[in-house]
Amino acid sequence: MSQTPRVLIVEDEPDLVRLLEFNLHEAGFETRSVGRATEVLKLATVFEPDVVLLDLMLPDGSGTDVCRALKSGAATRQISVIIVTARGEEIDRVVGFELGADDYVTKPFSVRELILRIRAVLRRSDPEGTAEDVITFGRLKVDLTAHRVYVDGAEVVLTALEFRLLSTLIDRRNRVQSRDALLADVWGLQMHVETRTVDTHIKRLREKLGVAGEYIHTVRGVGYRFASDPSDPGG
Ligand code: CA
């Protein structure tokens, strides 16, 4: 992987392109954008992205053909592909993965969730392990690839949702996460769940983590924050 991870945005909606470019730059990615299927392969060869965000509905062709072409080209097949579809577009996950895509998001999506997915794809595609795989905070050890959590060396069994909640907080550690942001990132925008649900799951997560539950701070009236130094009162 290059020092600054590169993302090629294949998308023909200008507003969405701007939103993605802005947020991906903020998150430390280098980006290029292209709105036409016929230009993707050439740009991918020149720009050498780590990840292609691939809209399936392009004005001059189908993203599925682009995906197939990327995954069969010698110079491009190692690039990770995250397929982006509008809700209701009849391609299911299975088809996406058959095409060789590495992940799949449905519009409308939360940009934060997308960034987490990009990072997860980068971790999986990085055999040298230069990305953050296992992360330790004092007595808490989190293996982000194997989805395993240890406190004082003993494994703590979390549900998939609890793990996503914890890894989301860790990913944005030392920054306050509102309940709404956590709902969008962890539960997904399509789920109609109450913000109180976040509190219930945080409580359960803290209980499971035991002594390491202290890393998750409650920020009164706002939400939660993972503190890499639990004694830091922070904001
Ligand atoms: Ca489109």
py3Dmol code that shows the C-alpha trace and the ligand (Angstrom):
import py3Dmol

protein = """\
ATOM      1  CA  MET A   1       0.000   0.000   0.000  1.00  0.00           C
ATOM      2  CA  SER A   2       1.222   3.505  -0.759  1.00  0.00           C
ATOM      3  CA  GLN A   3       1.942   5.825   2.162  1.00  0.00           C
ATOM      4  CA  THR A   4      -1.217   7.827   1.631  1.00  0.00           C
ATOM      5  CA  PRO A   5      -3.940   5.383   0.655  1.00  0.00           C
ATOM      6  CA  ARG A   6      -5.470   6.234  -2.704  1.00  0.00           C
ATOM      7  CA  VAL A   7      -9.113   6.001  -3.551  1.00  0.00           C
ATOM      8  CA  LEU A   8     -10.487   6.247  -7.069  1.00  0.00           C
ATOM      9  CA  ILE A   9     -14.072   7.471  -6.953  1.00  0.00           C
ATOM     10  CA  VAL A  10     -16.146   6.234  -9.878  1.00  0.00           C
ATOM     11  CA  GLU A  11     -19.358   8.213  -9.646  1.00  0.00           C
ATOM     12  CA  ASP A  12     -21.365  10.394 -11.998  1.00  0.00           C
ATOM     13  CA  GLU A  13     -23.323  12.447  -9.438  1.00  0.00           C
ATOM     14  CA  PRO A  14     -21.279  15.643  -8.955  1.00  0.00           C
ATOM     15  CA  ASP A  15     -22.680  16.405  -5.490  1.00  0.00           C
ATOM     16  CA  LEU A  16     -21.822  12.958  -4.246  1.00  0.00           C
ATOM     17  CA  VAL A  17     -18.351  13.182  -5.774  1.00  0.00           C
ATOM     18  CA  ARG A  18     -17.731  16.461  -3.944  1.00  0.00           C
ATOM     19  CA  LEU A  19     -19.007  15.042  -0.666  1.00  0.00           C
ATOM     20  CA  LEU A  20     -16.821  11.950  -0.989  1.00  0.00           C
ATOM     21  CA  GLU A  21     -13.732  13.882  -2.042  1.00  0.00           C
ATOM     22  CA  PHE A  22     -14.079  16.289   0.856  1.00  0.00           C
ATOM     23  CA  ASN A  23     -14.593  13.592   3.469  1.00  0.00           C
ATOM     24  CA  LEU A  24     -11.962  11.219   2.126  1.00  0.00           C
ATOM     25  CA  HIS A  25      -9.372  14.010   2.108  1.00  0.00           C
ATOM     26  CA  GLU A  26     -10.311  14.841   5.687  1.00  0.00           C
ATOM     27  CA  ALA A  27      -9.798  11.191   6.546  1.00  0.00           C
ATOM     28  CA  GLY A  28      -6.324  11.211   5.021  1.00  0.00           C
ATOM     29  CA  PHE A  29      -6.907   9.640   1.621  1.00  0.00           C
ATOM     30  CA  GLU A  30      -5.729  10.832  -1.765  1.00  0.00           C
ATOM     31  CA  THR A  31      -8.497  10.731  -4.347  1.00  0.00           C
ATOM     32  CA  ARG A  32      -9.241  10.982  -8.042  1.00  0.00           C
ATOM     33  CA  SER A  33     -12.690  10.922  -9.538  1.00  0.00           C
ATOM     34  CA  VAL A  34     -14.149   9.775 -12.786  1.00  0.00           C
ATOM     35  CA  GLY A  35     -17.762   9.713 -13.941  1.00  0.00           C
ATOM     36  CA  ARG A  36     -17.579   7.504 -16.997  1.00  0.00           C
ATOM     37  CA  ALA A  37     -17.130   3.757 -17.158  1.00  0.00           C
ATOM     38  CA  THR A  38     -14.886   3.932 -20.205  1.00  0.00           C
ATOM     39  CA  GLU A  39     -12.306   6.059 -18.379  1.00  0.00           C
ATOM     40  CA  VAL A  40     -11.914   3.914 -15.275  1.00  0.00           C
ATOM     41  CA  LEU A  41      -9.342   1.394 -16.479  1.00  0.00           C
ATOM     42  CA  LYS A  42      -6.995   3.992 -17.904  1.00  0.00           C
ATOM     43  CA  LEU A  43      -7.155   6.168 -14.789  1.00  0.00           C
ATOM     44  CA  ALA A  44      -6.741   3.131 -12.533  1.00  0.00           C
ATOM     45  CA  THR A  45      -3.535   2.219 -14.363  1.00  0.00           C
ATOM     46  CA  VAL A  46      -2.112   5.732 -14.046  1.00  0.00           C
ATOM     47  CA  PHE A  47      -3.306   6.637 -10.536  1.00  0.00           C
ATOM     48  CA  GLU A  48      -2.731   3.162  -9.048  1.00  0.00           C
ATOM     49  CA  PRO A  49      -5.427   3.390  -6.376  1.00  0.00           C
ATOM     50  CA  ASP A  50      -5.612   1.040  -3.390  1.00  0.00           C
ATOM     51  CA  VAL A  51      -9.396   1.116  -3.519  1.00  0.00           C
ATOM     52  CA  VAL A  52     -11.952   1.847  -6.233  1.00  0.00           C
ATOM     53  CA  LEU A  53     -15.355   3.072  -5.076  1.00  0.00           C
ATOM     54  CA  LEU A  54     -17.511   1.900  -7.913  1.00  0.00           C
ATOM     55  CA  ASP A  55     -20.976   3.224  -8.653  1.00  0.00           C
ATOM     56  CA  LEU A  56     -22.850   0.602 -10.640  1.00  0.00           C
ATOM     57  CA  MET A  57     -25.057   2.941 -12.671  1.00  0.00           C
ATOM     58  CA  LEU A  58     -22.843   4.991 -14.945  1.00  0.00           C
ATOM     59  CA  PRO A  59     -24.056   7.028 -17.920  1.00  0.00           C
ATOM     60  CA  ASP A  60     -22.001   5.126 -20.479  1.00  0.00           C
ATOM     61  CA  GLY A  61     -21.942   1.637 -19.098  1.00  0.00           C
ATOM     62  CA  SER A  62     -22.343  -0.675 -16.204  1.00  0.00           C
ATOM     63  CA  GLY A  63     -20.158  -0.771 -13.118  1.00  0.00           C
ATOM     64  CA  THR A  64     -20.367  -4.552 -13.125  1.00  0.00           C
ATOM     65  CA  ASP A  65     -18.416  -4.648 -16.406  1.00  0.00           C
ATOM     66  CA  VAL A  66     -15.904  -2.199 -14.949  1.00  0.00           C
ATOM     67  CA  CYS A  67     -15.505  -4.412 -11.888  1.00  0.00           C
ATOM     68  CA  ARG A  68     -14.962  -7.487 -14.030  1.00  0.00           C
ATOM     69  CA  ALA A  69     -12.404  -5.649 -16.153  1.00  0.00           C
ATOM     70  CA  LEU A  70     -10.526  -4.340 -13.107  1.00  0.00           C
ATOM     71  CA  LYS A  71     -10.410  -7.780 -11.508  1.00  0.00           C
ATOM     72  CA  SER A  72      -9.196  -9.492 -14.661  1.00  0.00           C
ATOM     73  CA  GLY A  73      -6.481  -7.000 -15.637  1.00  0.00           C
ATOM     74  CA  ALA A  74      -2.952  -7.926 -14.554  1.00  0.00           C
ATOM     75  CA  ALA A  75      -2.170  -4.330 -13.573  1.00  0.00           C
ATOM     76  CA  THR A  76      -5.407  -3.724 -11.700  1.00  0.00           C
ATOM     77  CA  ARG A  77      -6.571  -7.000 -10.185  1.00  0.00           C
ATOM     78  CA  GLN A  78      -4.953  -6.312  -6.792  1.00  0.00           C
ATOM     79  CA  ILE A  79      -6.987  -3.099  -6.399  1.00  0.00           C
ATOM     80  CA  SER A  80      -9.811  -3.490  -3.881  1.00  0.00           C
ATOM     81  CA  VAL A  81     -13.255  -2.660  -5.207  1.00  0.00           C
ATOM     82  CA  ILE A  82     -16.148  -1.403  -3.104  1.00  0.00           C
ATOM     83  CA  ILE A  83     -19.389  -1.446  -5.073  1.00  0.00           C
ATOM     84  CA  VAL A  84     -21.853   1.373  -4.501  1.00  0.00           C
ATOM     85  CA  THR A  85     -25.450   0.817  -5.542  1.00  0.00           C
ATOM     86  CA  ALA A  86     -28.656   2.748  -5.189  1.00  0.00           C
ATOM     87  CA  ARG A  87     -31.244   1.011  -3.093  1.00  0.00           C
ATOM     88  CA  GLY A  88     -33.535  -1.023  -5.294  1.00  0.00           C
ATOM     89  CA  GLU A  89     -30.894  -1.756  -7.896  1.00  0.00           C
ATOM     90  CA  GLU A  90     -31.237  -5.436  -8.394  1.00  0.00           C
ATOM     91  CA  ILE A  91     -27.765  -6.676  -7.893  1.00  0.00           C
ATOM     92  CA  ASP A  92     -27.351  -8.624  -4.735  1.00  0.00           C
ATOM     93  CA  ARG A  93     -24.278  -9.095  -2.623  1.00  0.00           C
ATOM     94  CA  VAL A  94     -23.614 -12.505  -4.083  1.00  0.00           C
ATOM     95  CA  VAL A  95     -23.390 -11.100  -7.589  1.00  0.00           C
ATOM     96  CA  GLY A  96     -21.137  -8.320  -6.278  1.00  0.00           C
ATOM     97  CA  PHE A  97     -18.765 -10.804  -4.720  1.00  0.00           C
ATOM     98  CA  GLU A  98     -18.872 -13.066  -7.768  1.00  0.00           C
ATOM     99  CA  LEU A  99     -17.622 -10.105  -9.766  1.00  0.00           C
ATOM    100  CA  GLY A 100     -14.680  -9.967  -7.395  1.00  0.00           C
ATOM    101  CA  ALA A 101     -15.802  -6.946  -5.385  1.00  0.00           C
ATOM    102  CA  ASP A 102     -14.323  -6.697  -1.896  1.00  0.00           C
ATOM    103  CA  ASP A 103     -17.249  -4.951  -0.268  1.00  0.00           C
ATOM    104  CA  TYR A 104     -20.574  -3.422  -1.032  1.00  0.00           C
ATOM    105  CA  VAL A 105     -22.524  -0.363   0.178  1.00  0.00           C
ATOM    106  CA  THR A 106     -26.022   0.805  -0.606  1.00  0.00           C
ATOM    107  CA  LYS A 107     -27.013   4.429  -1.193  1.00  0.00           C
ATOM    108  CA  PRO A 108     -27.800   6.397   0.840  1.00  0.00           C
ATOM    109  CA  PHE A 109     -24.842   5.509   2.998  1.00  0.00           C
ATOM    110  CA  SER A 110     -23.125   7.198   5.876  1.00  0.00           C
ATOM    111  CA  VAL A 111     -19.772   8.621   4.799  1.00  0.00           C
ATOM    112  CA  ARG A 112     -18.269   7.565   8.112  1.00  0.00           C
ATOM    113  CA  GLU A 113     -19.429   4.030   7.588  1.00  0.00           C
ATOM    114  CA  LEU A 114     -17.959   4.071   4.097  1.00  0.00           C
ATOM    115  CA  ILE A 115     -14.608   5.253   5.472  1.00  0.00           C
ATOM    116  CA  LEU A 116     -14.633   2.414   7.995  1.00  0.00           C
ATOM    117  CA  ARG A 117     -15.330  -0.024   5.166  1.00  0.00           C
ATOM    118  CA  ILE A 118     -12.480   1.420   3.101  1.00  0.00           C
ATOM    119  CA  ARG A 119     -10.114   1.026   6.042  1.00  0.00           C
ATOM    120  CA  ALA A 120     -11.295  -2.538   6.623  1.00  0.00           C
ATOM    121  CA  VAL A 121     -10.726  -3.405   2.963  1.00  0.00           C
ATOM    122  CA  LEU A 122      -7.262  -1.826   3.113  1.00  0.00           C
ATOM    123  CA  ARG A 123      -6.390  -3.889   6.182  1.00  0.00           C
ATOM    124  CA  ARG A 124      -7.478  -7.098   4.493  1.00  0.00           C
ATOM    125  CA  SER A 125      -5.532  -6.345   1.338  1.00  0.00           C
ATOM    126  CA  ASP A 126      -2.350  -5.435   3.155  1.00  0.00           C
ATOM    127  CA  PRO A 127      -0.297  -8.608   3.642  1.00  0.00           C
ATOM    128  CA  GLU A 128       2.663  -6.765   5.167  1.00  0.00           C
ATOM    129  CA  GLY A 129       0.383  -5.618   7.939  1.00  0.00           C
ATOM    130  CA  THR A 130       1.376  -1.967   7.710  1.00  0.00           C
ATOM    131  CA  ALA A 131      -2.190  -1.025   8.525  1.00  0.00           C
ATOM    132  CA  GLU A 132      -3.412  -1.170  12.085  1.00  0.00           C
ATOM    133  CA  ASP A 133      -4.431  -4.783  12.708  1.00  0.00           C
ATOM    134  CA  VAL A 134      -4.011  -5.302  16.399  1.00  0.00           C
ATOM    135  CA  ILE A 135      -4.308  -2.335  18.636  1.00  0.00           C
ATOM    136  CA  THR A 136      -3.591  -2.263  22.364  1.00  0.00           C
ATOM    137  CA  PHE A 137      -4.695   0.171  25.022  1.00  0.00           C
ATOM    138  CA  GLY A 138      -3.243  -0.906  28.354  1.00  0.00           C
ATOM    139  CA  ARG A 139      -5.184  -4.014  29.370  1.00  0.00           C
ATOM    140  CA  LEU A 140      -7.379  -3.976  26.277  1.00  0.00           C
ATOM    141  CA  LYS A 141      -6.243  -5.603  23.038  1.00  0.00           C
ATOM    142  CA  VAL A 142      -8.384  -5.487  19.910  1.00  0.00           C
ATOM    143  CA  ASP A 143      -7.653  -7.529  16.800  1.00  0.00           C
ATOM    144  CA  LEU A 144      -9.458  -5.563  14.099  1.00  0.00           C
ATOM    145  CA  THR A 145      -8.913  -8.202  11.422  1.00  0.00           C
ATOM    146  CA  ALA A 146      -9.846 -11.300  13.402  1.00  0.00           C
ATOM    147  CA  HIS A 147     -12.626  -9.406  15.248  1.00  0.00           C
ATOM    148  CA  ARG A 148     -11.341 -10.528  18.632  1.00  0.00           C
ATOM    149  CA  VAL A 149     -11.068  -8.627  21.868  1.00  0.00           C
ATOM    150  CA  TYR A 150      -8.927  -9.448  24.890  1.00  0.00           C
ATOM    151  CA  VAL A 151      -8.832  -7.923  28.355  1.00  0.00           C
ATOM    152  CA  ASP A 152      -5.810  -8.862  30.459  1.00  0.00           C
ATOM    153  CA  GLY A 153      -5.113 -11.604  27.899  1.00  0.00           C
ATOM    154  CA  ALA A 154      -8.520 -13.263  28.257  1.00  0.00           C
ATOM    155  CA  GLU A 155     -10.822 -13.196  25.261  1.00  0.00           C
ATOM    156  CA  VAL A 156     -14.063 -11.262  25.623  1.00  0.00           C
ATOM    157  CA  VAL A 157     -16.760 -12.590  23.312  1.00  0.00           C
ATOM    158  CA  LEU A 158     -18.686  -9.753  21.667  1.00  0.00           C
ATOM    159  CA  THR A 159     -21.598  -9.893  19.266  1.00  0.00           C
ATOM    160  CA  ALA A 160     -20.918  -8.598  15.743  1.00  0.00           C
ATOM    161  CA  LEU A 161     -22.783  -5.415  16.609  1.00  0.00           C
ATOM    162  CA  GLU A 162     -20.869  -4.869  19.834  1.00  0.00           C
ATOM    163  CA  PHE A 163     -17.615  -5.369  17.976  1.00  0.00           C
ATOM    164  CA  ARG A 164     -18.666  -2.863  15.314  1.00  0.00           C
ATOM    165  CA  LEU A 165     -19.587  -0.394  18.047  1.00  0.00           C
ATOM    166  CA  LEU A 166     -16.237  -0.826  19.777  1.00  0.00           C
ATOM    167  CA  SER A 167     -14.185  -0.662  16.576  1.00  0.00           C
ATOM    168  CA  THR A 168     -16.088   2.437  15.444  1.00  0.00           C
ATOM    169  CA  LEU A 169     -15.321   4.180  18.726  1.00  0.00           C
ATOM    170  CA  ILE A 170     -11.678   3.100  18.508  1.00  0.00           C
ATOM    171  CA  ASP A 171     -11.401   4.210  14.918  1.00  0.00           C
ATOM    172  CA  ARG A 172     -12.484   7.697  15.951  1.00  0.00           C
ATOM    173  CA  ARG A 173     -10.858   7.559  19.356  1.00  0.00           C
ATOM    174  CA  ASN A 174     -10.489  10.638  21.507  1.00  0.00           C
ATOM    175  CA  ARG A 175     -13.280  12.286  19.551  1.00  0.00           C
ATOM    176  CA  VAL A 176     -16.829  12.480  20.789  1.00  0.00           C
ATOM    177  CA  GLN A 177     -19.320  10.428  18.804  1.00  0.00           C
ATOM    178  CA  SER A 178     -22.937  11.480  18.994  1.00  0.00           C
ATOM    179  CA  ARG A 179     -25.594   8.812  19.379  1.00  0.00           C
ATOM    180  CA  ASP A 180     -26.900   9.695  15.919  1.00  0.00           C
ATOM    181  CA  ALA A 181     -23.467   9.277  14.360  1.00  0.00           C
ATOM    182  CA  LEU A 182     -23.060   5.911  16.075  1.00  0.00           C
ATOM    183  CA  LEU A 183     -26.501   4.833  14.915  1.00  0.00           C
ATOM    184  CA  ALA A 184     -25.607   5.713  11.344  1.00  0.00           C
ATOM    185  CA  ASP A 185     -22.191   4.057  11.456  1.00  0.00           C
ATOM    186  CA  VAL A 186     -22.910   0.975  13.513  1.00  0.00           C
ATOM    187  CA  TRP A 187     -26.543   0.225  12.839  1.00  0.00           C
ATOM    188  CA  GLY A 188     -26.736   1.751   9.362  1.00  0.00           C
ATOM    189  CA  LEU A 189     -29.080   4.418   8.097  1.00  0.00           C
ATOM    190  CA  GLN A 190     -31.728   1.991   6.970  1.00  0.00           C
ATOM    191  CA  MET A 191     -32.454   0.811  10.488  1.00  0.00           C
ATOM    192  CA  HIS A 192     -35.061   2.707  12.439  1.00  0.00           C
ATOM    193  CA  VAL A 193     -33.752   2.328  15.926  1.00  0.00           C
ATOM    194  CA  GLU A 194     -34.000   4.754  18.795  1.00  0.00           C
ATOM    195  CA  THR A 195     -30.970   6.591  20.088  1.00  0.00           C
ATOM    196  CA  ARG A 196     -31.613   4.909  23.444  1.00  0.00           C
ATOM    197  CA  THR A 197     -30.526   1.667  21.776  1.00  0.00           C
ATOM    198  CA  VAL A 198     -27.007   3.064  21.631  1.00  0.00           C
ATOM    199  CA  ASP A 199     -27.012   3.536  25.409  1.00  0.00           C
ATOM    200  CA  THR A 200     -28.236  -0.014  25.972  1.00  0.00           C
ATOM    201  CA  HIS A 201     -25.501  -1.483  23.814  1.00  0.00           C
ATOM    202  CA  ILE A 202     -22.782   0.721  25.293  1.00  0.00           C
ATOM    203  CA  LYS A 203     -23.851  -0.444  28.742  1.00  0.00           C
ATOM    204  CA  ARG A 204     -23.639  -4.093  27.696  1.00  0.00           C
ATOM    205  CA  LEU A 205     -20.307  -3.533  25.952  1.00  0.00           C
ATOM    206  CA  ARG A 206     -18.875  -1.888  29.063  1.00  0.00           C
ATOM    207  CA  GLU A 207     -20.092  -4.742  31.233  1.00  0.00           C
ATOM    208  CA  LYS A 208     -18.446  -7.287  28.963  1.00  0.00           C
ATOM    209  CA  LEU A 209     -15.192  -5.342  28.862  1.00  0.00           C
ATOM    210  CA  GLY A 210     -15.093  -5.181  32.664  1.00  0.00           C
ATOM    211  CA  VAL A 211     -12.048  -3.190  33.794  1.00  0.00           C
ATOM    212  CA  ALA A 212     -11.448  -2.075  30.198  1.00  0.00           C
ATOM    213  CA  GLY A 213     -14.939  -0.544  30.064  1.00  0.00           C
ATOM    214  CA  GLU A 214     -13.371   2.619  31.478  1.00  0.00           C
ATOM    215  CA  TYR A 215     -11.976   3.461  28.032  1.00  0.00           C
ATOM    216  CA  ILE A 216     -15.491   4.295  26.883  1.00  0.00           C
ATOM    217  CA  HIS A 217     -16.424   7.660  28.307  1.00  0.00           C
ATOM    218  CA  THR A 218     -19.920   9.079  28.430  1.00  0.00           C
ATOM    219  CA  VAL A 219     -20.033  12.669  27.224  1.00  0.00           C
ATOM    220  CA  ARG A 220     -23.101  14.059  28.887  1.00  0.00           C
ATOM    221  CA  GLY A 221     -25.756  15.317  26.514  1.00  0.00           C
ATOM    222  CA  VAL A 222     -23.755  14.330  23.436  1.00  0.00           C
ATOM    223  CA  GLY A 223     -22.682  10.739  23.204  1.00  0.00           C
ATOM    224  CA  TYR A 224     -19.579   8.656  23.750  1.00  0.00           C
ATOM    225  CA  ARG A 225     -15.878   8.842  23.292  1.00  0.00           C
ATOM    226  CA  PHE A 226     -13.188   6.188  23.358  1.00  0.00           C
ATOM    227  CA  ALA A 227     -10.279   7.589  25.366  1.00  0.00           C
ATOM    228  CA  SER A 228      -6.905   6.010  24.560  1.00  0.00           C
ATOM    229  CA  ASP A 229      -5.887   7.290  28.006  1.00  0.00           C
ATOM    230  CA  PRO A 230      -8.873   6.536  30.264  1.00  0.00           C
ATOM    231  CA  SER A 231      -7.716   8.954  32.977  1.00  0.00           C
ATOM    232  CA  ASP A 232      -7.910  11.835  30.498  1.00  0.00           C
ATOM    233  CA  PRO A 233     -11.143  13.731  31.206  1.00  0.00           C
ATOM    234  CA  GLY A 234     -11.155  15.006  27.592  1.00  0.00           C
ATOM    235  CA  GLY A 235     -14.145  16.617  25.971  1.00  0.00           C
TER     236      GLY A 235
END
"""
ligand_1 = """\
1
CA
Ca -24.767 6.711 -10.955
"""
view = py3Dmol.view(width=600, height=400)
view.addModel(protein, "pdb")
view.setStyle({"model": 0}, {"cartoon": {"style": "trace"}})
view.addModel(ligand_1, "xyz")
view.setStyle({"model": 1}, {"stick": {}})
view.zoomTo()
view.show()
